[in-house]
Amino acid sequence: MWKQWLIAAVLVAAGAGGAAIYLSIEPSVEEQGSGQARVSKVSAVEPRLTSVRDDVRSVANLKALETVELTTEVSGRVVEINLEPGRKVARGDVLVRLDDRQARADLQVIEAQLADARRQLERALRLRANNSVSQAQVDELRTAVSVAEAQRQSARVRLENHHIEAPFAGVAGLSDISIGAYLQAGTGITTLDSIDSMEMSFAVPERFVGQVRVGQQVVATSPAFPGEIFEGALVELATRISELSRTLSVRAIIGNPDGRLRPGQFMSAALTLQEREGMVIPEQALMIRGNDKYVFLAEDGVARRVPVVTGSRLPGLVEIVSGLTLEDAVVITGQDRLSTGDRLDVQNNDQAIPDNRFAQTVES
């Protein structure tokens, strides 16, 4: 008898468990009968027109407009140094002077020899008028004067070479020489760079070559100066395209009035190819699946998926070339969970996308 009661208890427990599972899976009659679709809360904005720039970005390197390594042309002992690394110097400033006493003495000897040769030539010319000397003697003395003049010029150059001058205005670099040091000819003294303006070299992809022109605006930034922009213009284009990189080398001149940029410095350059008016939307509204690009529009409280063609981009903004009008309400929040036909509750959220983001310039 007790076995029958045990079997009955097991059957009752199994039935209760099955009913619980069924009730948890089967939607309630109230849910089935309501017929109401889920409403998604979203934010939306309208596309806007703004000034759009087509830019080409590239890595760039800086060079001084004029740069030279100053070296000695003669040997000598250093008697004067006017070098201070980082100091601006004017053209013609004497940076280093070597002991020039011997060179001055040599010049004086040659000038005395020249003076004597000229006196002998003048005397011979007077005597030649009376046929007291031959024409050959006069010619020989004239040659001696020419040789002495050439020797004097050479001595002057040797004397000048004891003074190392700045060939142009610029900024002096580091130097390891000291007063009293004996320098051999060809010894490096320092570097000199003209950096009021800098030459910036970078490459432009081949597909943009037809749009590149001398005079186009260039802006540059540097990790060394976050948030700062240096402006300039394109001044030179290479005559050949690199077969390896398929790029065209170009050069621009950018201002450096404070002298903070240095030769060899890394820069990020942006070359403006053209500027036009374009329609932009917040970048967060754009959805990308494989090769498809689309947005969702809010139309009478219902979502509709619309394919679009994009143009230039900037962090935060994207240009729409086709697919939208200025009157469309583009969904910018919650669109990743939407499908065409979903009901929408469009919220007025002015903080979702500040208006001033639409005033930024768009680039490629």
C-alpha positions in Angstrom: 0.0 0.0 0.0 2.7 2.4 0.9 4.3 1.9 -2.5 1.2 3.1 -4.2 1.2 6.3 -2.1 4.9 6.9 -3.0 4.2 6.6 -6.7 1.3 9.0 -6.4 3.5 11.6 -4.6 6.1 11.4 -7.3 3.6 11.8 -10.1 2.1 14.9 -8.4 5.5 16.5 -7.9 6.4 15.9 -11.6 3.1 17.4 -12.7 3.7 20.5 -10.6 7.2 21.0 -12.0 6.0 20.7 -15.6 3.2 23.2 -15.0 5.8 25.7 -13.6 8.0 25.3 -16.6 5.1 25.7 -19.0 3.9 28.9 -17.3 7.4 30.4 -17.4 7.7 29.8 -21.1 4.2 30.5 -22.3 3.6 34.3 -22.6 0.7 35.6 -20.5 -2.7 36.0 -22.1 -2.4 39.7 -21.2 0.9 40.0 -23.2 -0.5 38.1 -26.2 -3.6 40.2 -26.2 -2.0 43.6 -25.9 -0.6 43.7 -29.5 1.6 46.6 -28.6 5.2 46.8 -30.1 8.1 48.0 -28.0 8.8 51.8 -28.2 12.5 52.8 -28.3 13.7 56.1 -26.9 16.2 57.8 -29.2 17.7 61.2 -29.9 17.8 62.7 -33.4 19.3 65.7 -35.2 19.0 67.2 -38.6 22.0 67.4 -41.0 23.6 70.8 -41.4 25.6 72.6 -44.1 29.0 73.8 -43.2 32.4 74.6 -44.7 34.1 71.3 -45.6 37.7 71.0 -46.4 39.3 68.1 -48.3 42.6 67.5 -46.6 45.4 65.0 -47.2 47.3 64.1 -44.0 50.8 62.8 -43.9 53.9 62.5 -41.7 56.4 65.3 -42.3 59.9 66.2 -41.4 61.3 69.7 -40.8 64.4 71.3 -42.2 65.9 74.7 -41.8 65.6 77.0 -44.8 69.4 77.4 -44.7 71.7 75.2 -42.7 75.5 74.7 -42.6 78.2 73.2 -40.5 80.9 75.7 -39.9 84.5 74.4 -40.2 88.0 76.0 -40.2 89.7 76.5 -43.5 93.1 77.1 -42.0 95.0 75.7 -38.9 95.4 77.9 -35.9 95.0 78.5 -32.2 91.6 79.7 -30.9 92.0 83.2 -29.4 88.3 84.4 -29.4 84.9 82.6 -29.2 81.6 84.4 -29.6 79.4 81.2 -29.6 76.4 80.6 -27.4 74.3 77.6 -28.4 70.8 78.6 -29.3 71.7 82.3 -29.7 70.7 84.1 -32.8 73.5 85.7 -34.8 73.5 88.1 -37.7 75.1 87.6 -41.0 78.8 88.5 -40.8 79.2 88.1 -37.0 82.6 86.7 -36.1 81.9 83.5 -34.2 85.5 82.2 -33.7 88.8 83.9 -34.3 92.1 82.1 -34.7 95.5 83.5 -34.0 96.2 85.6 -37.1 99.5 87.3 -36.3 101.5 85.2 -38.8 98.9 85.8 -41.5 99.0 89.6 -40.9 102.8 89.5 -41.1 102.7 87.6 -44.4 100.3 90.1 -45.8 102.5 93.0 -44.9 105.5 91.3 -46.6 103.6 90.8 -49.8 102.2 94.3 -49.8 105.8 95.6 -49.5 106.9 93.4 -52.4 104.0 94.7 -54.4 104.8 98.3 -53.7 108.4 97.7 -54.8 107.3 95.9 -58.0 105.1 98.9 -58.9 107.9 101.4 -58.3 110.2 99.4 -60.6 107.6 99.2 -63.2 107.0 103.0 -63.1 110.7 103.6 -63.4 111.0 101.2 -66.3 108.1 102.9 -68.1 109.9 106.3 -67.9 113.1 104.9 -69.1 111.3 103.1 -71.9 110.2 106.5 -73.3 113.9 107.2 -73.9 114.6 103.7 -75.1 116.9 103.2 -72.1 115.3 99.8 -71.3 113.9 97.2 -73.6 110.2 96.3 -74.0 111.0 92.9 -72.7 112.2 94.3 -69.4 109.0 96.4 -69.1 106.8 93.3 -69.7 108.7 91.3 -67.1 108.2 94.0 -64.5 104.5 94.3 -65.4 104.2 90.5 -64.9 105.9 90.8 -61.5 103.3 93.4 -60.4 100.5 91.1 -61.4 102.0 88.2 -59.5 102.4 90.4 -56.4 98.8 91.5 -56.6 97.6 87.9 -56.8 99.8 87.0 -53.9 98.4 89.9 -51.9 94.8 88.7 -52.6 95.7 85.2 -51.5 97.3 86.5 -48.3 94.1 88.5 -47.6 92.0 85.4 -48.0 94.2 83.5 -45.6 93.9 86.2 -43.1 90.1 86.3 -43.4 90.0 82.6 -43.0 91.3 83.0 -39.4 87.9 84.7 -38.7 84.9 82.2 -38.9 81.9 84.4 -39.7 78.2 83.6 -39.9 77.3 83.3 -43.6 73.7 84.1 -42.9 71.5 85.1 -40.0 70.5 82.1 -37.9 70.8 80.1 -34.6 74.2 78.7 -33.6 74.3 75.1 -32.4 76.5 73.3 -29.9 80.3 73.6 -29.9 83.1 71.7 -28.1 86.0 74.1 -28.8 87.7 76.2 -26.1 90.0 79.2 -26.0 93.6 78.1 -26.6 92.7 74.9 -28.5 94.7 74.3 -31.7 92.4 73.5 -34.6 93.5 71.8 -37.8 92.0 72.9 -41.1 88.6 71.2 -41.6 87.7 71.0 -37.9 84.0 71.4 -37.3 83.1 74.3 -35.0 79.3 74.4 -34.8 76.2 74.3 -36.9 74.1 77.3 -38.0 70.4 77.1 -38.9 68.0 79.7 -40.3 64.8 78.8 -38.5 62.5 81.9 -38.7 60.6 79.8 -41.2 60.9 76.0 -41.7 60.9 73.8 -44.7 58.5 70.9 -44.2 58.8 67.8 -46.5 56.1 65.2 -46.8 54.5 62.9 -49.5 51.0 63.1 -51.1 49.4 59.8 -52.4 49.3 59.5 -56.2 45.5 59.6 -56.4 45.6 63.3 -55.2 48.3 64.5 -57.5 45.8 66.1 -59.9 44.5 68.3 -57.1 47.8 69.5 -55.7 49.0 73.0 -56.5 51.7 75.4 -55.3 50.3 77.9 -52.9 47.8 75.5 -51.2 47.3 75.9 -47.5 49.2 73.5 -45.2 48.7 73.2 -41.4 50.9 71.1 -39.1 50.9 69.9 -35.6 53.6 68.4 -33.4 53.4 66.0 -30.4 55.8 68.4 -28.7 53.2 71.2 -28.7 49.8 69.6 -28.2 46.9 71.7 -29.4 49.0 74.2 -31.4 48.7 74.6 -35.1 51.5 75.9 -37.4 50.4 77.3 -40.7 52.1 77.6 -44.1 51.8 77.0 -47.8 53.0 74.6 -50.4 56.0 75.9 -52.3 57.5 73.0 -54.3 56.4 69.8 -56.0 58.6 66.9 -57.1 58.8 66.1 -60.8 58.5 62.4 -60.3 56.3 60.0 -58.4 58.0 57.3 -56.3 57.6 53.9 -57.8 57.9 52.2 -54.4 55.4 54.3 -52.4 53.3 55.7 -55.2 53.5 59.2 -53.7 54.6 62.6 -54.8 57.2 64.4 -52.6 56.2 68.0 -51.8 57.7 70.9 -49.7 56.0 73.6 -47.7 57.2 76.6 -45.8 55.7 77.1 -42.3 56.2 80.0 -40.0 58.3 79.6 -36.8 58.5 83.1 -35.4 59.2 81.9 -31.8 61.9 79.5 -33.0 60.4 76.6 -31.1 60.3 74.2 -34.0 63.7 72.5 -34.7 65.3 71.0 -37.8 64.7 67.2 -38.0 61.5 67.4 -35.9 58.5 65.1 -36.6 55.3 66.8 -37.7 51.8 65.8 -38.8 50.9 67.8 -42.0 47.5 68.4 -43.5 47.3 69.8 -47.0 44.1 71.5 -48.0 43.1 70.4 -51.5 39.8 72.3 -51.7 37.2 73.9 -49.5 33.5 73.7 -50.2 30.1 73.6 -48.5 28.9 70.2 -47.5 26.2 68.4 -45.4 27.5 66.8 -42.2 26.0 64.7 -39.4 27.5 63.4 -36.1 29.8 60.5 -36.8 28.0 58.5 -34.1 24.9 58.3 -36.2 26.7 56.4 -39.0 26.3 52.6 -39.0 28.7 50.4 -40.9 28.2 46.7 -41.7 30.8 45.3 -44.0 30.7 47.6 -47.1 27.3 49.0 -46.2 27.0 52.4 -44.6 23.6 53.6 -43.4 21.7 55.7 -40.8 18.3 55.4 -39.2 15.7 58.2 -39.7 12.9 59.0 -37.4 9.8 59.4 -39.6 6.4 60.0 -37.9 7.6 58.0 -34.9 8.9 55.1 -36.9 12.5 54.0 -37.7 13.6 53.7 -41.3 17.0 52.5 -42.4 18.6 54.6 -45.2 21.8 53.8 -47.1 24.2 56.8 -47.4 27.4 57.7 -49.3 30.0 59.4 -47.1 32.7 61.9 -48.0 35.3 63.7 -45.9 35.6 62.9 -42.2 36.7 64.5 -38.9 36.6 63.0 -35.5 33.0 63.6 -34.4 31.6 64.5 -37.9 31.1 62.9 -41.2 30.1 64.4 -44.6 27.1 62.8 -46.3 27.4 63.0 -50.1 24.1 61.4 -50.9 21.2 59.6 -49.2 19.9 62.4 -46.9 18.3 65.8 -47.0 18.5 68.7 -44.6 15.0 68.0 -43.3 15.7 64.4 -42.3 15.7 63.5 -38.6 18.8 61.3 -38.1 18.9 59.1 -35.1 22.1 59.5 -33.1 21.5 57.4 -30.0 20.0 53.9 -29.6 20.2 53.2 -33.3 22.3 50.1 -32.8 19.2 48.3 -31.6 16.8 49.5 -34.3 15.2 47.9 -37.3 13.1 49.4 -40.0 9.5 49.8 -38.7 10.4 50.0 -35.0 8.3 52.6 -33.1 10.3 55.5 -31.7 10.0 58.1 -29.0 12.3 60.9 -30.0 13.7 62.7 -27.0 14.8 66.4 -27.0 18.3 66.0 -25.8 20.3 69.1 -26.6 23.3 67.7 -24.8 23.6 64.6 -27.0 25.4 66.5 -29.7 26.5 70.1 -29.0 25.7 72.5 -31.9 29.3 73.8 -32.0 30.6 70.4 -33.3 28.8 71.2 -36.6 31.1 74.3 -37.0 34.3 72.2 -37.2 36.0 71.6 -40.5 35.8 68.2 -42.0 38.9 66.5 -43.6 39.7 63.3 -45.5 
